[in-house]
């Protein structure tokens, strides 16, 4: 079974109706390390999505948008889980991918010469191609459960692409959701 990325049939827009990701007049909260990453305040999350998540005893804890121009690639990275003691792990996001027809996501494992301690010294959780080896690639569009706790990237094709990315957590524990947990939580939609 594919534990890197799974299509999920959520027929709900992640942000409230009328939110224009490309509106040049909209104030933006950009990440200081990635100019193509914008944080979205949770007040813009679609109330229908909040209700849908609530019924599954989970919630959205963070939303951002990754923008990618034609033929751009993101650095190989692990999504920051927003904790002090970060360790690469197994956790998912729900990504809604728009545009970028044929864009390919890639997931990686660490090469043997990278030991556990060295991986945790990286400040921005970005890796070079000599540090990792590709273990899975997949062209995706629309909503997907995406493994973001291991190194991954996207290689865009000839059109612009954006991905609205939602961190999902258990309501009771505030813990990130693993891929196997997500596959179980959303099994009726996969």
C-alpha positions as CSV (number, residue, x, y, z in Angstrom):
1,X,0.0,0.0,0.0
2,X,1.3,3.5,-0.9
3,X,2.1,5.3,2.4
4,X,3.5,8.4,0.7
5,X,0.5,10.0,-0.9
6,X,-3.1,9.0,-1.3
7,X,-5.9,10.7,-3.1
8,X,-8.8,11.7,-0.8
9,X,-12.3,12.6,-1.9
10,X,-13.0,15.7,0.1
11,X,-15.4,17.8,-1.9
12,X,-14.9,20.9,0.3
13,X,-12.7,23.9,-0.6
14,X,-10.1,24.3,2.2
15,X,-10.5,28.1,2.4
16,X,-13.7,30.1,2.6
17,X,-15.5,30.9,-0.6
18,X,-14.0,33.9,-2.4
19,X,-10.5,33.6,-1.0
20,X,-8.2,34.4,-3.9
21,X,-4.7,33.0,-3.4
22,X,-3.4,35.2,-6.2
23,X,-4.9,38.5,-5.1
24,X,-2.0,40.9,-5.2
25,X,-3.7,43.3,-2.8
26,X,-4.2,40.7,0.0
27,X,-1.7,41.1,2.9
28,X,0.7,38.1,3.0
29,X,2.5,36.4,5.8
30,X,5.5,34.9,4.0
31,X,8.0,32.4,5.5
32,X,11.4,34.1,6.0
33,X,13.2,31.0,4.5
34,X,10.9,30.3,1.5
35,X,9.6,33.2,-0.5
36,X,7.0,30.8,-2.1
37,X,5.5,29.8,1.2
38,X,2.6,31.8,2.7
39,X,1.0,31.2,6.1
40,X,-2.8,31.6,6.2
41,X,-4.6,32.6,9.4
42,X,-7.0,29.9,10.6
43,X,-9.9,32.3,10.4
44,X,-9.8,31.8,6.6
45,X,-10.4,28.0,6.9
46,X,-13.8,27.0,5.3
47,X,-16.3,26.5,8.1
48,X,-17.6,23.4,6.2
49,X,-14.1,21.9,6.5
50,X,-13.9,22.7,10.2
51,X,-17.2,20.9,10.7
52,X,-16.1,18.0,8.6
53,X,-12.9,17.6,10.6
54,X,-14.8,18.0,13.9
55,X,-17.0,15.0,13.0
56,X,-13.8,12.9,12.7
57,X,-12.4,14.2,16.0
58,X,-9.5,16.0,14.3
59,X,-8.8,19.6,13.5
60,X,-6.7,21.8,11.3
61,X,-3.9,23.4,13.3
62,X,-2.0,25.2,10.5
63,X,-2.6,26.2,6.9
64,X,-0.1,27.4,4.4
65,X,0.2,27.8,0.6
66,X,3.2,26.7,-1.4
67,X,3.4,28.5,-4.8
68,X,5.4,27.0,-7.6
69,X,6.1,28.7,-11.0
70,X,6.6,26.8,-14.2
71,X,9.5,24.3,-14.0
72,X,10.3,25.3,-10.4
73,X,11.2,22.7,-7.8
74,X,11.0,23.1,-4.0
75,X,14.1,22.2,-2.0
76,X,14.1,18.7,-0.5
77,X,12.7,19.2,2.9
78,X,10.7,17.9,5.9
79,X,7.7,20.0,6.9
80,X,8.5,21.7,10.3
81,X,6.1,20.2,12.9
82,X,6.4,23.4,15.0
83,X,7.9,21.8,18.0
84,X,11.2,22.6,19.9
85,X,12.7,19.1,19.7
86,X,12.2,18.1,16.0
87,X,12.8,14.6,14.8
88,X,11.9,13.3,11.3
89,X,8.9,11.1,11.6
90,X,5.6,9.9,10.1
91,X,3.0,12.6,9.9
92,X,0.6,13.8,7.2
93,X,-1.0,16.9,5.8
94,X,-4.0,17.2,3.5
95,X,-2.8,19.1,0.4
96,X,-5.2,20.5,-2.2
97,X,-3.1,20.9,-5.4
98,X,-4.2,23.3,-8.1
99,X,-2.6,23.7,-11.5
100,X,0.8,22.3,-12.3
101,X,-0.6,19.4,-14.4
102,X,1.9,16.5,-14.3
103,X,3.9,18.0,-11.4
104,X,5.6,15.2,-9.6
105,X,6.1,14.9,-5.8
106,X,9.1,12.8,-4.7
107,X,9.9,11.2,-1.3
108,X,13.4,10.3,-0.1
109,X,15.2,8.2,2.4
110,X,18.6,9.2,3.9
111,X,21.7,7.8,2.4
112,X,23.8,5.6,4.7
113,X,26.5,8.3,5.3
114,X,24.0,10.6,7.1
115,X,23.7,9.5,10.8
116,X,20.9,10.3,13.1
117,X,22.8,13.1,15.0
118,X,23.8,14.9,11.8
119,X,20.2,15.0,10.5
120,X,19.1,16.9,13.6
121,X,21.7,19.6,13.3
122,X,20.1,20.9,10.1
123,X,18.3,24.2,11.1
124,X,15.8,24.6,8.3
125,X,15.2,20.9,7.7
126,X,16.4,21.1,4.1
127,X,18.6,18.5,2.5
128,X,20.9,18.3,-0.5
129,X,20.6,15.6,-3.2
130,X,23.7,13.9,-1.9
131,X,22.1,13.4,1.5
132,X,19.0,11.5,0.2
133,X,17.9,8.9,-2.3
134,X,14.5,9.0,-4.0
135,X,12.2,6.1,-3.0
136,X,8.8,7.1,-4.5
137,X,7.5,9.7,-7.0
138,X,4.0,10.4,-8.0
139,X,2.1,13.0,-10.1
140,X,-0.7,14.5,-8.1
141,X,-3.5,17.0,-8.3
142,X,-6.6,17.7,-6.2
143,X,-6.8,16.8,-2.5
144,X,-4.4,14.2,-1.1
145,X,-3.1,12.9,2.1
146,X,0.7,13.6,1.9
147,X,3.5,12.2,4.0
148,X,5.5,15.2,5.1
149,X,7.5,13.8,8.0
150,X,10.2,12.5,5.7
151,X,12.2,14.4,3.0
152,X,10.2,15.3,0.0
153,X,9.9,17.8,-2.8
154,X,7.9,18.7,-5.9
155,X,9.1,19.2,-9.4
156,X,6.7,21.5,-11.3
157,X,6.0,21.3,-15.0
158,X,5.1,24.0,-17.5
159,X,2.3,25.9,-15.6
160,X,2.0,27.6,-12.2
161,X,0.9,25.5,-9.3
162,X,-0.2,26.1,-5.7
163,X,-0.9,23.8,-2.9
164,X,-3.1,24.7,0.1
165,X,-1.6,22.5,2.9
166,X,-3.4,21.8,6.1
167,X,-1.7,20.3,9.2
168,X,-4.2,18.0,10.9
169,X,-4.1,16.9,14.6
170,X,-6.1,14.9,17.0
171,X,-8.6,17.1,18.9
172,X,-8.0,15.4,22.2
173,X,-4.2,15.1,22.2
174,X,-3.1,17.8,19.7
175,X,-0.7,15.3,18.2
176,X,0.1,15.1,14.5
177,X,-1.6,12.3,12.6
178,X,0.5,9.5,11.1
179,X,-0.2,8.2,7.6
180,X,-1.7,4.9,8.9
181,X,-4.0,6.9,11.3
182,X,-5.0,9.1,8.4
183,X,-5.8,6.2,6.2
184,X,-8.0,4.8,8.9
185,X,-9.7,8.2,9.7
186,X,-10.5,8.8,6.0
187,X,-10.9,5.2,4.8
188,X,-14.4,6.0,3.5
189,X,-13.0,8.8,1.3
190,X,-10.0,7.0,-0.3
